[in-house]
Amino acid sequence: MITYIIIDDEPLAHEIIEEFGSMLPHLELKKNCYNALEAMQFLNKESVDLMFLDINMPKLTGFEFLKTLTNPPKVIVTTAYKEYALEGYELNISDYLLKPYRFERFVKAINKAIGAQLQKNNTTDASSETIRFFVKGDKKYHQIKSEEILSIEAYGNYTKIYFPEECIISHESISYYEQILPISQFLRVHKSFIIAIDKIKHIEGNMIWVSNHKIPIGRTYKSVVNKLYQS
């Protein structure tokens, strides 16, 4: 479960985030904060995985507040002012949602933030970490568990995500999945393929068998693949 707080002085902004968040079962809202000082008091006592942070707020701006935190949670900035984006990324935010935003863009921001958070957590138990995220395909949002993925294939401007019993066509690029998936569990073996390391059956020559799929090894990725079985 990913816990989060909302820090925004506009009640409507809270309503939108809560509505979108309620559609993702792995998210849990912990606190509604209407200014930075209220959020500061909460975070002094509690911890969360993620916060949605507005920039223009009374008394203390969102970025001023963020600079006071020594170990902040992952941050998704929500604002109507795109000119603050550069400063936000310098503060290592996960994503930047420009109001008004749609649910699809909200999901992408969550996936990006959660993926980064779990990559950080992987230092304690990298081999067993499972992440969950949502993929838009067939006019639906599919909840995906990383442990169920066999491989991912670039498919024009889309990608195919292969599972033991099905394949989902996603609107995201293969580079997007390379970014959010745990690096201890998934490996880019070709410009068009990412595989789940624990699903490899065998490697022969320039091919990898993952379940019943035969996947080519790209020339520039050969040395990376070799490290799987060479000491």
Secondary structure, 3 states (H helix, E strand, C coil): CEEEEEECCCHHHHHHHHHHHHCCCCEEEEEEECCHHHHHHHHHHCCCCEEEECCCCCCCCHHHHHHCCCCCCEEEEEECCHHHHHHHHHCCCCEEEECCCCHHHHHHHHHHHHHHHHHHHHHHHHHHCCCEEEEEECCEEEEEEHHHCCEEEEECCEEEEECCCCEEEECCCHHHHHHHCCCCCEEEEECCEEEEHHHEEEEECCEEEECCEEEECCHHHHHHHHCCCCC
